[in-house]
Amino acid sequence: MYKINEIAGIIGAERHGCADGVVNWLLIDSRSLCFAEETLFFALKTHRNDGHRYVDELYRRGVRNFVVADLPKNVATMADANFLVVDDVLKALQTLAAHHRGRFDIPVIAITGSNGKTTVKEWLYQLLSPDFNVCRSPRSYNSQVGVPLSVWLMSGHNDVAIIEAGISQPGEMQNLESIVRPTIGILTNVGEAHQENFLSYDIKCAEKMSLFAQCESVVLNFKDETVVRGSVNIPDSAKRVVWTKQGREMMLGDEQPPALSLVVRDIDKSEDSATVKFSLKGEIGQYTIPFIDDASIENSITCFLACLVVAGKSAGVR
């Protein structure tokens, strides 16, 4: 919970209005309004729409706190409203979320990649929630707007947060990293999504890995040669937790050996399930999942390693 004058200071806004206000909810879409009195509306401008068009409607529906780039022409008729005027409404949203993130000292998992982000996030939530109070990104909230809204959901009740982060343009990931500041990173894969905006897969991979600038551990698929090459962009202080397939152990490298490496020895598929057989720290193990497609199998391996990192059980395998 934040007071409106506190938020004005955080985002460097010029405040118009003197009414008291308490904010628990952030809103960017008027159709999603639930708790008007505790909502702060960010009037975002995009190439398709302008949030300033909905200020009057939201005021009539009970919203009294707004972040805007321009005051409404009829501001005099809204004496009990607070308007926080900023140069860049999106930047204000991101700044507020980054400040909120700084209030918590818990493991924060950031997931990026071309495919599988949402699946890994949801599977990790299901795997971790029996033992931890987990905050996670809603749906596929992984954009420059979605990430700050996801971070805002973190609370003092949480033990772990799982935030999904996606990019479509160069330079975007560094911005998201400054908001999320993850302690554990996960790269699912590097595929063709948004490739038209990057000169090569290697460049896109390096951009994605900039999300891991402050991570203590990073989970990687070393079956992907692009990921192996891109791993040089991860800080030396971060522990590499990687997996690969048997016969490709040379991909693990010698210059920066991983802190933990899983080798997939075999995958047995039946009509409706797959059993993954692996070796980890000199021990043999296996698990079975109710999926047989390659993407689900790879996502399950990523989730398995991530759970070991979160739970601190990387010393052994069951």
N, C-alpha and C positions, 0 to 999 in steps of 0.2 A: 504494500500500500504506500502510495506517495501523495504528498500534498501538492497542489497545483503550483504553488510558489516555488517548491523544491524542484519540480520538473522544469520550470522556467529557467532556473539557474543552471541546471544540468545541460540543457540544450542551448543556452545562451539566447533566449527569446526575449523580445520586448513584450511585456504583458499589458494587455488592455482589459480592464475589468478588475474588480476588487473582491468579488464574491469568494467565499471559502469553497474549496473543492478538494475532494479525495478521489484518487484514481486507482482503480484496480484492473481495469480493462482497456485495451487499446483496440481501436476500430479503424479500418480503412475502407470498408464496404458497408454502406448504409443498410443493405439487406440483411446484414448479420447482427444488427443491434439486439442486445438482450437486456443489459443492466444500464439504462440510460444515465442515471445519476452518478455512476462511478466510472463512466466511460470517457476516454480522451480520443477524439476523432482527429486523425491526420488527413488533411485535405491534399492528397497526392495528385500530382499532375502527370499524365502519361500521354503518349501519342494518340490514345483512343478516348481518353476521358479526363475530366478535371474534377477532383473531389470538392472543390469550392462550390460547385453547383448544388451540392446536397446539404450545405450548412443550414439553410432555412428549414428544410424538411426535418433534419435531425433536431434542430432547436425545438420545433413544434412537438417532436416526439420525446422531449425531455432531456436531451443532451445539453450540457452547459459548459463543456470544456473542449476547446478546439485548438489545433495547431495549423496555422495557415501562412501562406506567403503574402496574401492580400486580405485586408479587412473587408467584410461585406459592406455594401453601400448602405444597408439599413442597420448598421451596427448600433445606432442610437436606440433602436427598438428592442435591443437585447441586453438591457442593463444588468441582468443577473447572470450573464455569460462571461466566461473568461476566454480571451483570444490570445494565444501565444504566437507572435509574429516572428518568422524566421526567413532567412534567404532561401533555404533549401529544405522542404518538408521531409523528403526521404532521408536526407542526412540527419535531420533532427530525430527521426524515428530510430535510425541506426545508432546514434549517439546515446539515446536513452537506453536502448537495449544493451549496449556495451557497458554502460554504467551499472545497469542491473546485474549483468553477468559478474561484475567485480565484487558483488556482495556474497558470492558463494565459493566455498573451498571444497568442492566435491569433484569426483571424476567426471569429466565431460567428454563424451565420445562424439567425434565428428566423422561422418561418413560421406565420402565423395566417390565419384566414378561416373562412367558413362551410362551404365545400366546396373540395376540391382540395388540401388541406394535404399529405396523405400522397403523392399523386401527384407534386406538385411536389418534395417531399423526395426521393423515390426517383429521379425523373428527374435532379434536381441531383446526386445521388450518382453516378449513372451518367456524367453529363457531366464531373464534376470528378475522379473517382477515377483516371483515367489520369495526371493531373498532380499530384494532391495525395493525401496520406493523410487520408481523411475519416472522421470519427466522425459517426454519425447516429442518430436516435431509432429504436428497434426498432418495427416494426409501426406502430401508431397510439398510441404512448405520449405523449399530449399533455395529460393531466389533472394535477391537483394532486399525484397520486402518480407518474404516468408521466413528467412532466418531470424531477423530481429523479433518478429512476432513469436517465433518458437522459443527463443531465449527468454522472452518476457514471461513465459509460463513457468520458469524455474522458481521454486519456493524453498523455504526453510524445511519443508517436510521431505524433500528429495534427498536420496543417497547418491543417485547417478542421473546424469542427463544424457540423452541421445539426440544429437542434432544433425539433420541432413543438410548438405550444402551442395549446390549445383551452380555451374557457370555456363555462359554462352559466349562470353567475350573475354579477350585478354585483359588482365588487370583487375578482374572482379574478385578473384579468390583472396587476394591480400586484404581486401576490404572486409570480406566475411570472416577471415581469420581474426581480425582485430575485434570483431563482435563476439565470436564464439570462444576464442582462446582455449582450444581443446587441450586436454591432457592425454587423450588416447585418440589416435587417428586410424581410420580404415579407408583403404582404397579398394573398391570392388574390382574394377577393370578400366581399361581405356579403350573405348570403342569409337564408333563413327558419329555419335550424336554431337551436333554443333561443330563438326570438324571443318566446315566451310569457313569458320572464323579464325582458324589456326593454321599456321603454315605447315605443321607436321604433327604427327602423333606425339613425338618427343616433346615438342613445345607445349602441347596441351597437357601432357603428363606432368611436366615441370610446373605448369600453372596450378594444376590440381594439388600437387604436393606442397605448394606454398601454404596450404591450409595447416600443415603439420609443423609450422615454425617453432612452436612452443611445446610440442608433444613430448611426453615421457616415453611413450611406446607407440609404434605404428604397425598395423597389421597389413601385410602385403601378399599379393598373389605372384610368386616368383615363377609361375608357369608362363607368365606374360613377359616376353623379352623387353617390351617397352617399359614395363614397370621396373624391371631389373636395372635398366639404364637410368631411369628417372630417379631411382632410389639414392643416387649420389646427391640429390637436392635436399635430402632429409638431414637435419642437423646431426652431427656426430653424437650428441648427447642423448638422442632418442634411441631406445631399444627397438631393433627390428625383429618383429615376430612374423615369420614368413612360412609359406607352404609351397611345395612344388610336387611334381610327379616323379616316381621312381625312374631312374635312368637320366634324370635332368638335375641331379644334385650339384653338378658343376655350376648351375645357375646361382647357387647360394653364395659363391664368391669367397675369396680369401682375404681381400683387403679390409673389408668390414664385415666379418662374420656375424650372422644374426644371433641375437640373444636367445632365440627359441626358433627352431625350424621343425616343421612337420612334413614328412614325405608320404605321399599317397602311394601305397604299395599295390592296391587293387581296388576295383569297384565292381561289386557283384550286383547286377540288376535282375529283378524279377518282373512280373507283370505290373506290379503296383508299388514297388519299393526298391530302394538301393541301399546296399551296405558298403560303407567306406572303410577300408582297412588301411591303417597307417602305422608309421613308426614315429615316435616322439621321445627325444632324450633317451634313446636306447631301449625304449619299451615299445611293445606292440599293442595296438588297441583297435577297436572298431565301433561303429555305431550305425544304426539303420534309420532312414528317413522315408516317409511315404511319398516320395517323388522319384522320378527316374530321368528327368531331363537334366542335361549337363549344367545349365545355369543354376538350377536349384541345388545341385550337388556342390558346385563351387561356392555358392552363397552359404551353404551349411558349414563348409570347412572354415570359411571366414568367421562365421558366428561362433563356431567352436573355439577357435583361437582367441577371439575377442573375449569370450566368457572366461577363459583361463587368465587373461590379463586382468580383467576386472576383479575376479575372485581371488587373485593372487595364488593360484594353484598350479602354476607352470612347473613346479618341481616334480609333479607326478601325473600319471594318467590313470583313469579308471576305465 
